[in-house]
Every structure is written in C-alpha cells, then in structure tokens.
C-alpha cells in the first residue's frame, strides 16, 4: 500500500506519482530486457517476474511475523472490537442538527487498530496468526498469476495443474478470507481483555466479529475461471485427437495412392 502525507494536496500527489513512476520504471526495465533478448512473451515474462518478487516479499514478511511473535513482548492488533471510542472533548463538534454553521457532528469510532505491550505469548501468536492469514490472502493473486504464466510460457496453459491450482485457490481464498476476518476480530478483543480488567469500562463485553463478502465473491470468480480452463483443456484434447486422426487418415490415403 502506498501512503504519503503532507500539509498540502499536491506534495502528496507528487509523492504518489513518484512511487508509481518507480514501479512503472521497473516494469519498463523488464520489458526492455525481454525485447533485448528477443522474447515474444514479454507480458508473461514480466508478470511472472513481478509475481515472483511479490511471493518472495510475502515469504520474508511471514518470517518476520513469526519471529516477532517470539522475539518481542508486544502485539499489533487490527480488528473490529465492541469498544467505542468517542472523539476528544476538546474537538469542536455539535450534536446532529444543533449547529447553524459548518462544523463537525460529534461522533466516534470502534477501537480497531492498537498495540498491546507486555502481551502474553498466546496473544502474540494469535496476532501473528491473524497477520499471516491476511498476508496469505493478499499473496494468492501472485501465486495464481505465477502458475498461469509459468505453464503458459511452456505451452501448457490449459493443463491439469493450472486447473487444479485455480480450484485450490478458490477454496484457499474462501478459507483464508474468513479466517483473516475472524482472527483479526478475535485477536483484537482478546488483546483488550488482556489489557483491561473485567470491571473496567474499556473491557469489551462481547466479541465483534465480521465476515466480509469479498472472499466469497473472489472464490466464486476463481471457481468460474477454473471451469473455463477445464473447458479449454477439453477443447485442447479434442483438437489434438482430431489432429492425430487427420494425420492418420492422410497416411492411410498416401498408402492407397
């Protein structure tokens, strides 16, 4: 995720533009290298390389999450909780409809991103599990692209391996998506319950668990894509069978002549 902040709008836009330009430069270098080598599959080569980098960075991040769970005494938590934090009292705001001028309407938000110091090993492992499931979910597109590009470059785009990968990815995305949502909420509430005593007003009385529909939609799309590749594999087999039959008939005809 690219994120920049500044006092004015244009410096932030400039920083975003610079970051995007660097990414575009990397892609251009990959394309230039492919043309220099005379490759006819530049797009596939670039996609395979970028997805490989993505997977490598995700693997490094996974190792960091695991090591951090045992090496530090704090846990970073990101998930919805049942604890509602009101805006500071010194923040100018008004109740809804009570102001005749332009100003903020008093509100607040659920505590969803925080760090617990001196956390127990169990909480740190739970936070790491939530982070790893989210990381694995966001890495799945790179894995899918890498497999498709790898087999397409070898002339086996409609292979059984690609079809099975897409079907397995559909199941993995569904499970990882649900797990990431649930583990994030469970870890966040467990962190607050560990930090506050049951008599504290900040002690969450319930678990605020949320499952988004995105994993279900993504899994459905991957399952449909797997069906498309499966149909392509059937058509490819039929084409190869027809070609073999045509070659056999040609040989028989040549023998008769």
Backbone as numpy.savetxt, mean C-alpha at the origin, in Angstrom:
# Nx Ny Nz CAx CAy CAz Cx Cy Cz
5.12 8.87 0.66 4.28 10.06 0.66 5.16 11.30 0.66
4.85 12.24 -0.22 5.59 13.50 -0.30 4.86 14.54 0.53
5.56 15.20 1.45 4.94 16.19 2.31 5.93 17.32 2.60
5.51 18.56 2.31 6.35 19.73 2.55 5.48 20.83 3.15
6.08 21.64 4.01 5.37 22.75 4.62 6.14 24.05 4.51
5.42 25.16 4.40 6.05 26.48 4.32 5.02 27.53 4.68
5.48 28.76 4.89 4.59 29.85 5.26 3.66 30.23 4.11
4.14 30.07 2.88 3.36 30.44 1.71 3.07 29.20 0.87
2.12 29.32 -0.03 1.71 28.19 -0.87 2.78 27.82 -1.89
3.34 28.83 -2.57 4.23 28.55 -3.70 5.50 27.81 -3.30
6.14 28.12 -2.17 7.31 27.30 -1.79 6.99 25.82 -1.60
5.83 25.54 -1.04 5.44 24.14 -0.87 5.21 23.47 -2.22
4.54 24.19 -3.13 4.33 23.65 -4.47 5.66 23.45 -5.19
6.62 24.38 -4.96 7.93 24.25 -5.58 8.66 23.01 -5.06
8.58 22.78 -3.76 9.23 21.59 -3.20 8.60 20.30 -3.74
7.28 20.29 -3.86 6.61 19.13 -4.45 7.06 18.94 -5.89
7.16 20.05 -6.64 7.59 19.97 -8.03 9.02 19.44 -8.14
9.89 19.86 -7.24 11.28 19.38 -7.27 11.31 17.88 -7.00
10.55 17.43 -6.00 10.52 16.00 -5.69 9.99 15.19 -6.88
8.92 15.68 -7.50 8.38 14.99 -8.67 9.36 15.02 -9.83
10.11 16.12 -9.96 11.11 16.21 -11.03 12.23 15.19 -10.82
12.62 14.99 -9.57 13.65 13.98 -9.28 13.15 12.59 -9.65
11.89 12.29 -9.31 11.32 10.99 -9.67 11.26 10.84 -11.19
10.83 11.92 -11.87 10.77 11.88 -13.33 12.16 11.70 -13.93
13.18 12.31 -13.32 14.54 12.17 -13.80 15.01 10.72 -13.70
14.67 10.07 -12.59 15.04 8.66 -12.42 14.39 7.80 -13.50
13.11 8.09 -13.78 12.41 7.34 -14.82 13.05 7.59 -16.18
13.42 8.86 -16.44 14.07 9.19 -17.72 15.42 8.49 -17.85
16.14 8.38 -16.76 17.42 7.67 -16.80 17.21 6.20 -17.14
16.17 5.61 -16.57 15.88 4.21 -16.89 15.50 4.05 -18.36
14.68 4.99 -18.86 14.29 4.94 -20.28 15.50 5.13 -21.18
16.37 6.10 -20.83 17.56 6.36 -21.63 18.49 5.14 -21.65
18.63 4.51 -20.50 19.48 3.33 -20.43 18.91 2.19 -21.28
17.57 2.07 -21.27 16.95 1.03 -22.09 17.13 1.29 -23.57
16.99 2.54 -23.99 17.20 2.87 -25.40 18.66 2.68 -25.81
19.56 3.01 -24.89 20.98 2.84 -25.21 21.33 1.37 -25.43
20.64 0.50 -24.70 20.87 -0.93 -24.87 20.05 -1.52 -26.00
19.23 -0.68 -26.64 18.42 -1.16 -27.75 17.22 -1.99 -27.32
16.75 -1.79 -26.12 15.62 -2.58 -25.62 14.32 -2.14 -26.28
13.47 -3.10 -26.57 12.16 -2.82 -27.14 11.05 -2.91 -26.10
11.44 -3.14 -24.88 10.47 -3.25 -23.78 10.85 -2.27 -22.67
11.03 -1.02 -23.05 11.51 -0.02 -22.09 10.53 0.17 -20.94
9.24 0.26 -21.27 8.24 0.48 -20.22 8.23 -0.68 -19.22
8.32 -1.89 -19.73 8.34 -3.06 -18.84 9.62 -3.09 -18.01
10.75 -2.77 -18.65 12.02 -2.75 -17.92 11.99 -1.72 -16.79
11.48 -0.52 -17.10 11.42 0.54 -16.08 10.47 0.16 -14.95
9.33 -0.39 -15.31 8.36 -0.78 -14.27 8.93 -1.88 -13.38
9.65 -2.83 -13.98 10.25 -3.91 -13.18 11.32 -3.37 -12.25
12.13 -2.44 -12.73 13.19 -1.86 -11.89 12.59 -1.04 -10.73
11.63 -0.18 -11.04 11.02 0.66 -10.00 10.29 -0.18 -8.96
9.57 -1.20 -9.42 8.88 -2.06 -8.46 9.86 -2.85 -7.61
11.01 -3.21 -8.20 12.05 -3.88 -7.42 12.60 -2.98 -6.33
12.84 -1.72 -6.66 13.29 -0.75 -5.64 12.25 -0.59 -4.55
10.99 -0.52 -4.95 9.89 -0.37 -4.00 9.89 -1.55 -3.01
10.00 -2.75 -3.54 10.00 -3.94 -2.69 11.22 -3.94 -1.77
12.37 -3.53 -2.30 13.59 -3.49 -1.48 13.45 -2.50 -0.33
12.93 -1.31 -0.62 12.73 -0.32 0.43 11.72 -0.80 1.47
10.69 -1.50 1.01 9.70 -2.04 1.95 10.33 -3.10 2.84
11.21 -3.92 2.27 11.88 -4.95 3.07 12.76 -4.30 4.14
13.47 -3.23 3.76 14.30 -2.51 4.73 13.43 -1.91 5.83
12.29 -1.33 5.45 11.38 -0.75 6.43 10.83 -1.82 7.38
10.54 -3.00 6.84 10.03 -4.08 7.69 11.06 -4.49 8.73
12.33 -4.56 8.31 13.40 -4.90 9.25 13.50 -3.83 10.34
13.38 -2.57 9.94 13.45 -1.47 10.92 12.31 -1.57 11.91
11.10 -1.86 11.45 9.96 -1.99 12.36 10.18 -3.10 13.37
10.71 -4.23 12.89 10.92 -5.37 13.79 12.01 -5.06 14.80
13.12 -4.49 14.34 14.23 -4.17 15.25 13.79 -3.12 16.27
13.03 -2.13 15.81 12.58 -1.06 16.70 11.69 -1.59 17.82
10.90 -2.63 17.52 10.01 -3.18 18.54 10.79 -3.74 19.73
12.02 -4.19 19.49 12.83 -4.76 20.58 13.91 -3.80 21.08
14.28 -2.82 20.26 15.42 -1.97 20.60 15.05 -0.70 21.33
13.81 -0.23 21.22 13.41 1.03 21.87 12.33 0.73 22.90
12.06 1.71 23.75 11.04 1.53 24.79 9.79 2.36 24.53
9.59 2.79 23.29 8.41 3.56 22.95 7.74 2.95 21.71
6.47 3.27 21.55 5.69 2.72 20.44 4.93 3.82 19.74
5.03 3.85 18.42 4.28 4.81 17.61 2.96 4.16 17.18
1.86 4.83 17.45 0.55 4.26 17.20 -0.27 5.17 16.29
-0.95 4.55 15.34 -1.79 5.27 14.39 -3.08 4.49 14.20
-4.13 4.94 14.85 -5.41 4.25 14.73 -6.50 5.01 15.45
-7.74 4.77 15.01 -8.88 5.45 15.63 -9.08 4.94 17.06
-9.41 5.88 17.97 -9.70 5.53 19.35 -11.02 6.16 19.77
-11.49 5.76 20.95 -12.75 6.27 21.48 -12.53 7.53 22.31
-11.29 8.01 22.35 -10.96 9.21 23.13 -11.08 10.43 22.24
-11.93 11.38 22.63 -12.17 12.58 21.84 -11.43 13.75 22.48
-10.59 14.41 21.67 -9.78 15.53 22.15 -10.38 16.83 21.62
-10.80 17.69 22.52 -11.37 18.98 22.12 -10.26 19.95 21.74
-10.60 20.97 21.00 -9.63 22.00 20.64 -9.18 22.76 21.89
-7.98 23.33 21.86 -7.51 24.11 23.02 -8.46 25.26 23.35
-8.53 25.60 24.63 -9.45 26.65 25.06 -9.07 28.01 24.52
-7.77 28.24 24.25 -7.34 29.54 23.75 -7.48 29.66 22.24
-8.02 28.64 21.58 -8.24 28.72 20.13 -9.57 29.42 19.88
-9.58 30.58 19.21 -10.84 31.30 18.98 -11.80 30.49 18.13
-12.96 30.22 18.68 -13.99 29.49 17.95 -15.34 29.80 18.57
-16.39 29.44 17.87 -17.73 29.70 18.38 -18.58 28.46 18.17
-19.64 28.36 18.95 -20.58 27.27 18.74 -21.27 27.46 17.39
-21.75 26.40 16.84 -22.31 26.44 15.48 -23.48 27.43 15.42
-23.36 28.42 14.53 -24.43 29.39 14.32 -24.43 30.55 15.29
-23.45 30.62 16.19 -23.45 31.69 17.20 -22.61 32.89 16.80
-21.98 32.86 15.65 -21.11 33.96 15.25 -21.63 34.63 13.99
-21.54 35.97 14.00 -21.96 36.72 12.82 -20.80 37.03 11.90
-19.58 36.66 12.30 -18.40 36.89 11.48 -17.76 35.55 11.11
-16.79 35.62 10.23 -16.09 34.40 9.80 -15.13 33.94 10.89
-15.36 32.77 11.43 -14.46 32.20 12.43 -14.71 30.69 12.52
-13.82 30.03 13.22 -13.92 28.59 13.35 -15.11 28.19 14.20
-15.70 27.05 13.88 -16.73 26.46 14.71 -16.07 25.47 15.66
-16.31 25.59 16.94 -15.65 24.75 17.94 -15.90 23.27 17.66
-14.83 22.52 17.75 -14.93 21.10 17.47 -13.76 20.38 18.13
-13.40 19.23 17.65 -12.28 18.44 18.14 -12.14 17.22 17.25
-11.36 16.26 17.68 -11.18 15.06 16.88 -10.76 13.91 17.77
-10.94 12.71 17.24 -10.53 11.52 17.98 -9.01 11.42 17.98
-8.44 11.00 19.10 -7.00 10.82 19.21 -6.60 9.61 18.38
-5.79 9.84 17.34 -5.49 8.76 16.40 -4.01 8.60 16.08
-3.17 9.55 16.44 -1.74 9.45 16.15 -0.97 9.96 17.36
-0.25 9.07 18.02 0.48 9.45 19.23 1.56 8.42 19.51
2.43 8.74 20.45 3.53 7.86 20.86 3.43 7.57 22.35
3.60 6.32 22.72 3.56 5.91 24.12 4.99 5.58 24.56
5.48 6.30 25.56 6.81 6.05 26.09 6.79 4.96 27.16
7.93 4.30 27.33 8.05 3.20 28.29 6.97 2.15 28.06
6.72 1.87 26.80 5.68 0.91 26.45 6.16 -0.51 26.72
5.23 -1.38 27.02 5.56 -2.78 27.25 5.94 -3.45 25.93
6.61 -4.60 26.04 7.01 -5.33 24.84 5.78 -5.76 24.04
4.72 -6.15 24.73 3.51 -6.56 24.03 2.92 -5.44 23.19
2.90 -4.22 23.75 2.38 -3.09 23.00 3.27 -2.76 21.82
4.57 -2.84 22.01 5.50 -2.55 20.91 5.35 -3.57 19.79
5.16 -4.83 20.16 4.96 -5.87 19.14 3.63 -5.68 18.42
2.61 -5.26 19.15 1.31 -5.01 18.53 1.39 -3.84 17.56
2.11 -2.78 17.97 2.30 -1.64 17.07 3.09 -2.05 15.83
4.12 -2.88 16.02 4.91 -3.35 14.89 4.07 -4.19 13.95
3.18 -5.03 14.50 2.30 -5.85 13.67 1.38 -4.97 12.82
0.86 -3.89 13.42 0.01 -2.97 12.67 0.79 -2.28 11.55
2.03 -1.87 11.86 2.86 -1.21 10.85 3.25 -2.17 9.74
3.57 -3.41 10.10 3.97 -4.40 9.10 2.81 -4.76 8.18
1.62 -4.89 8.73 0.46 -5.21 7.88 0.16 -4.07 6.92
0.28 -2.83 7.39 0.07 -1.67 6.50 1.15 -1.62 5.43
2.40 -1.89 5.83 3.51 -1.88 4.88 3.33 -2.97 3.83
2.94 -4.17 4.26 2.73 -5.26 3.31 1.60 -4.93 2.34
0.56 -4.28 2.83 -0.57 -3.90 1.97 -0.13 -2.92 0.89
0.66 -1.92 1.28 1.10 -0.92 0.30 2.19 -1.45 -0.62
2.80 -2.59 -0.28 3.83 -3.18 -1.13 3.24 -4.13 -2.17
2.01 -4.58 -1.96 1.40 -5.55 -2.87 1.35 -5.07 -4.31
1.03 -3.78 -4.61 1.05 -3.34 -6.01 2.41 -3.54 -6.67
3.49 -3.27 -5.93 4.82 -3.46 -6.49 5.10 -4.92 -6.78
4.66 -5.81 -5.89 4.86 -7.24 -6.11 4.11 -7.71 -7.35
2.87 -7.25 -7.51 2.06 -7.65 -8.66 2.69 -7.15 -9.96
3.10 -5.87 -9.96 3.72 -5.30 -11.17 5.02 -6.03 -11.49
5.81 -6.34 -10.47 7.08 -7.03 -10.70 6.86 -8.40 -11.32
5.90 -9.16 -10.82 5.64 -10.51 -11.35 5.14 -10.43 -12.79
4.20 -9.52 -13.05 3.66 -9.40 -14.42 4.75 -8.99 -15.39
5.56 -7.99 -15.03 6.63 -7.54 -15.91 7.68 -8.63 -16.12
8.03 -9.35 -15.07 9.06 -10.39 -15.15 8.65 -11.47 -16.15
7.43 -11.95 -16.06 7.00 -13.03 -16.95 6.66 -12.52 -18.35
6.19 -11.27 -18.44 5.92 -10.71 -19.77 7.21 -10.54 -20.56
8.27 -10.08 -19.90 9.56 -9.92 -20.58 10.10 -11.26 -21.07
9.67 -12.34 -20.47 10.13 -13.66 -20.89 9.11 -14.36 -21.78
8.15 -13.58 -22.30 7.19 -14.12 -23.24 6.14 -15.02 -22.63
5.92 -14.88 -21.32 4.95 -15.74 -20.63 3.98 -14.89 -19.82
3.41 -13.89 -20.48 2.50 -12.97 -19.79 1.28 -13.72 -19.25
0.74 -14.66 -20.06 -0.44 -15.41 -19.65 -0.03 -16.79 -19.15
0.79 -16.77 -18.11 1.26 -18.02 -17.52 0.45 -18.35 -16.26
0.53 -19.61 -15.87 -0.18 -20.03 -14.67 0.34 -19.31 -13.42
1.64 -18.99 -13.41 2.23 -18.31 -12.25 1.64 -16.92 -12.07
1.49 -16.18 -13.16 0.91 -14.83 -13.09 -0.53 -14.90 -12.60
-1.29 -15.86 -13.14 -2.68 -15.99 -12.72 -2.80 -16.33 -11.24
-1.95 -17.25 -10.79 -1.98 -17.62 -9.37 -1.53 -16.46 -8.49
-0.57 -15.68 -8.99 -0.10 -14.53 -8.22 -1.22 -13.52 -8.04
-1.98 -13.25 -9.10 -3.08 -12.30 -9.01 -4.17 -12.81 -8.07
-4.48 -14.10 -8.16 -5.50 -14.66 -7.26 -5.02 -14.62 -5.80
-3.76 -14.96 -5.59 -3.21 -14.92 -4.23 -3.14 -13.49 -3.71
-2.81 -12.54 -4.62 -2.75 -11.14 -4.22 -4.13 -10.62 -3.82
-5.18 -11.09 -4.49 -6.53 -10.67 -4.12 -6.85 -11.09 -2.68
-6.50 -12.32 -2.34 -6.73 -12.80 -0.97 -5.85 -12.04 0.02
-4.58 -11.82 -0.37 -3.64 -11.13 0.53 -4.07 -9.69 0.78
-4.51 -9.00 -0.25 -4.95 -7.61 -0.09 -6.16 -7.54 0.83
-7.08 -8.46 0.67 -8.26 -8.47 1.53 -7.88 -8.71 2.99
-7.05 -9.74 3.23 -6.67 -10.06 4.60 -5.79 -8.98 5.22
-4.81 -8.49 4.45 -3.92 -7.46 4.97 -4.65 -6.14 5.21
-5.57 -5.81 4.31 -6.33 -4.57 4.49 -7.18 -4.59 5.74
-7.88 -5.70 5.96 -8.70 -5.82 7.16 -7.81 -5.87 8.40
-6.70 -6.62 8.31 -5.79 -6.73 9.46 -5.18 -5.38 9.81
-4.79 -4.61 8.79 -4.18 -3.30 9.05 -5.16 -2.37 9.75
-6.42 -2.37 9.30 -7.43 -1.53 9.95 -7.68 -1.96 11.39
-7.84 -3.26 11.60 -8.16 -3.74 12.94 -6.98 -3.60 13.89
-5.78 -3.99 13.43 -4.61 -3.92 14.31 -4.28 -2.49 14.70
-4.47 -1.54 13.77 -4.19 -0.14 14.09 -5.11 0.35 15.21
-6.42 0.04 15.10 -7.36 0.46 16.12 -7.12 -0.24 17.46
-6.84 -1.54 17.40 -6.59 -2.29 18.63 -5.32 -1.78 19.32
-4.25 -1.57 18.55 -3.00 -1.10 19.14 -3.15 0.29 19.74
-3.88 1.18 19.07 -4.06 2.54 19.59 -4.83 2.53 20.91
-5.91 1.76 20.97 -6.67 1.69 22.21 -5.87 1.01 23.32
-5.14 -0.05 22.97 -4.30 -0.73 23.96 -3.22 0.20 24.49
-2.68 1.06 23.63 -1.67 2.02 24.06 -2.22 3.02 25.06
-3.42 3.52 24.81 -4.04 4.47 25.75 -4.40 3.79 27.07
-4.86 2.56 26.98 -5.21 1.84 28.22 -3.96 1.51 29.04
-2.84 1.38 28.36 -1.59 1.13 29.09 -1.06 2.42 29.70
-1.30 3.54 29.04 -0.76 4.82 29.52 -1.62 5.42 30.62
-2.94 5.14 30.65 -3.84 5.73 31.64 -4.50 4.65 32.47
-4.82 5.00 33.68 -5.51 4.07 34.58 -7.00 4.06 34.26
-7.71 3.01 34.65 -9.14 2.93 34.33 -9.96 4.10 34.88
-9.51 4.76 35.94 -10.27 5.87 36.48 -10.01 7.19 35.79
-9.07 7.23 34.87 -8.73 8.47 34.17 -9.79 8.80 33.12
-10.08 10.11 32.94 -11.03 10.49 31.87 -10.49 10.21 30.48
-9.18 9.97 30.37 -8.57 9.67 29.08 -8.50 8.17 28.80
-8.95 7.39 29.75 -8.94 5.94 29.56 -10.07 5.55 28.60
-9.74 4.93 27.45 -10.80 4.60 26.47 -11.73 3.52 27.01
-13.00 3.80 26.99 -13.99 2.86 27.51 -14.30 1.74 26.53
-13.98 1.92 25.26 -14.31 0.92 24.25 -13.27 0.97 23.14
-13.24 -0.08 22.35 -12.37 -0.14 21.17 -13.11 0.46 19.98
-12.47 1.43 19.33 -13.06 2.05 18.15 -12.42 1.40 16.92
-13.07 0.35 16.41 -12.52 -0.41 15.29 -13.26 -0.05 14.01
-12.49 0.14 12.94 -13.05 0.54 11.65 -12.41 -0.30 10.54
-13.22 -0.79 9.64 -12.74 -1.51 8.46 -13.24 -0.77 7.23
-12.32 -0.31 6.40 -12.68 0.45 5.21 -13.03 -0.49 4.05
-13.82 -0.04 3.10 -14.19 -0.90 1.96 -13.10 -1.03 0.91
-12.02 -0.26 1.02 -10.98 -0.29 -0.01 -10.37 -1.68 -0.21
-10.02 -2.43 0.85 -9.46 -3.78 0.61 -10.41 -4.69 -0.16
-11.71 -4.58 0.10 -12.68 -5.42 -0.60 -12.75 -5.05 -2.09
-12.72 -3.73 -2.37 -12.75 -3.29 -3.76 -11.48 -3.70 -4.50
-10.33 -3.55 -3.83 -9.07 -3.94 -4.45 -9.00 -5.44 -4.69
-9.47 -6.22 -3.72 -9.47 -7.68 -3.89 -10.38 -8.09 -5.04
-11.53 -7.45 -5.16 -12.44 -7.74 -6.26 -11.80 -7.42 -7.61
-11.11 -6.26 -7.67 -10.43 -5.90 -8.92 -9.34 -6.88 -9.29
-8.56 -7.33 -8.31 -7.50 -8.31 -8.58 -8.07 -9.65 -8.99
-9.18 -10.05 -8.37 -9.82 -11.31 -8.76 -10.31 -11.24 -10.20
-10.88 -10.09 -10.58 -11.32 -9.91 -11.97 -10.13 -9.93 -12.93
-9.02 -9.29 -12.52 -7.83 -9.29 -13.36 -7.27 -10.71 -13.50
-7.32 -11.48 -12.43 -6.87 -12.88 -12.50 -7.72 -13.66 -13.48
-9.04 -13.40 -13.49 -9.93 -14.08 -14.43 -9.60 -13.70 -15.87
-9.26 -12.41 -16.09 -8.87 -11.97 -17.43 -7.60 -12.68 -17.89
-6.61 -12.77 -17.02 -5.37 -13.46 -17.37 -5.62 -14.96 -17.58
-6.53 -15.54 -16.80 -6.85 -16.96 -16.97 -7.49 -17.19 -18.33
-8.37 -16.28 -18.73 -8.98 -16.39 -20.05 -7.93 -16.20 -21.15
-7.02 -15.27 -20.94 -5.94 -15.08 -21.90 -5.07 -16.32 -22.02
-4.84 -17.01 -20.90 -4.05 -18.23 -20.93 -4.76 -19.32 -21.73
-6.08 -19.41 -21.59 -6.85 -20.39 -22.37 -6.77 -20.07 -23.86
-6.94 -18.79 -24.20 -6.87 -18.40 -25.61 -5.49 -18.67 -26.19
-4.45 -18.45 -25.37 -3.10 -18.72 -25.83 -2.89 -20.21 -26.09
-3.42 -21.05 -25.22 -3.29 -22.50 -25.42 -4.04 -22.94 -26.66
-5.23 -22.37 -26.87 -6.00 -22.72 -28.06 -5.27 -22.27 -29.33
-4.67 -21.09 -29.27 -3.91 -20.60 -30.43 -2.73 -21.51 -30.71
-2.03 -21.91 -29.68 -0.89 -22.81 -29.88 -1.34 -24.16 -30.43
-2.49 -24.68 -29.95 -3.00 -25.95 -30.44 -3.41 -25.84 -31.91
-4.06 -24.72 -32.26 -4.43 -24.52 -33.67 -3.21 -24.39 -34.56
-2.19 -23.72 -34.05 -0.97 -23.58 -34.84 -0.30 -24.93 -35.05
-0.28 -25.76 -34.01 0.30 -27.09 -34.16 -0.51 -27.94 -35.13
-1.84 -27.81 -35.06 -2.69 -28.56 -35.98 -2.48 -28.10 -37.42
-2.33 -26.79 -37.61 -2.08 -26.26 -38.95 -0.75 -26.76 -39.49
0.28 -26.76 -38.67 1.59 -27.26 -39.10 1.53 -28.75 -39.44
0.74 -29.52 -38.68 0.63 -30.94 -38.95 -0.08 -31.18 -40.28
-1.16 -30.37 -40.50 -1.86 -30.52 -41.78 -0.98 -30.13 -42.96
-0.16 -29.10 -42.77 0.74 -28.71 -43.84 1.74 -29.81 -44.16
2.24 -30.45 -43.12 3.18 -31.55 -43.36 2.50 -32.73 -44.07
1.25 -33.02 -43.66 0.51 -34.11 -44.33 0.27 -33.76 -45.78
-0.06 -32.50 -46.05 -0.33 -32.09 -47.43 0.96 -32.17 -48.25
2.06 -31.75 -47.71 3.32 -31.85 -48.41 3.67 -33.29 -48.71
3.32 -34.21 -47.81 3.61 -35.63 -48.06 2.78 -36.18 -49.19
1.52 -35.72 -49.31 0.67 -36.18 -50.40 1.14 -35.66 -51.75
1.66 -34.42 -51.76 2.15 -33.85 -53.01 3.44 -34.53 -53.44
